[in-house]
Amino acid sequence: MSKSALSKSVREATGCTVAQADAAVEAVLNTIVEGVKTDGSFRLIGFGSFAKAERPARQGRNPKTGEAIEVAASTSIKFSTAAALKKAL
């Protein structure tokens, strides 16, 4: 689902304007990002939790040539679903 589709769903559920729905969706997403940035995780009870995942630098291989290459360290976000969400599906 895209941001615009999520915004449309919010508009239909609440009857608010396009600008209000866009602002609400943006606020929720920014809150999640800031929570992960500052605390390392963000938990939404009944939905799931977002957590920062650190990947260390490692050595990989170029699949085309077989040459060894260095893969840089990176940070990503991991999502774990809550039991209530799993049960709802």
C-alpha positions in Angstrom: 0.0 0.0 0.0 1.3 3.4 -0.9 1.2 6.6 1.3 -1.5 8.0 -0.9 -3.6 4.8 -0.6 -3.2 4.9 3.1 -4.2 8.6 3.2 -7.3 7.8 1.1 -8.3 5.0 3.5 -7.9 7.5 6.4 -10.1 10.0 4.6 -12.8 7.4 3.9 -12.8 6.2 7.5 -12.8 9.6 9.2 -14.4 11.9 6.7 -11.6 14.4 7.0 -10.1 16.5 4.2 -7.2 15.4 1.9 -4.8 17.8 3.7 -5.8 16.5 7.1 -5.5 12.9 6.1 -2.1 13.5 4.5 -0.9 15.3 7.6 -2.1 12.5 9.9 -0.4 9.8 7.8 2.9 11.8 7.7 2.7 12.5 11.4 2.4 8.8 12.2 5.2 7.8 9.9 7.5 10.5 11.3 6.7 9.5 14.9 7.7 5.9 14.0 11.0 7.0 12.4 11.9 9.3 15.3 11.1 6.6 17.8 13.5 4.2 16.1 16.1 6.9 15.7 16.1 8.0 19.3 15.3 4.8 21.2 16.4 2.1 18.8 12.8 0.8 18.6 9.2 1.8 18.4 6.4 -0.5 19.7 2.8 -0.1 18.7 0.8 -2.4 21.0 -1.5 -4.8 19.1 0.3 -4.1 15.8 4.0 -4.8 16.1 7.4 -3.3 16.8 10.0 -1.6 14.6 13.6 -2.0 15.7 17.0 -0.7 14.4 19.1 -3.6 13.0 22.9 -3.1 12.6 24.6 -5.1 9.9 28.4 -5.3 10.3 30.8 -4.9 7.5 31.6 -8.1 5.8 33.3 -9.6 2.8 31.2 -10.7 -0.1 31.6 -11.9 -3.7 30.8 -10.4 -7.0 28.5 -13.0 -8.5 29.5 -12.1 -12.0 33.3 -12.3 -11.6 33.7 -14.2 -8.3 36.0 -11.4 -7.1 36.0 -10.7 -3.3 34.5 -7.3 -2.4 33.9 -5.4 0.9 30.3 -4.9 1.8 30.0 -1.8 4.0 28.3 -1.8 7.4 24.7 -0.6 7.3 21.6 0.1 9.4 18.1 -1.1 8.6 14.8 -1.5 10.3 13.3 -4.8 11.3 9.6 -5.3 11.9 8.1 -7.9 14.2 4.3 -8.4 14.2 2.3 -8.5 17.4 0.4 -11.6 18.4 -2.9 -9.7 18.0 -2.1 -8.8 14.4 -1.0 -12.4 13.6 -4.2 -13.7 15.1 -6.3 -11.2 13.1 -4.9 -12.5 9.8 
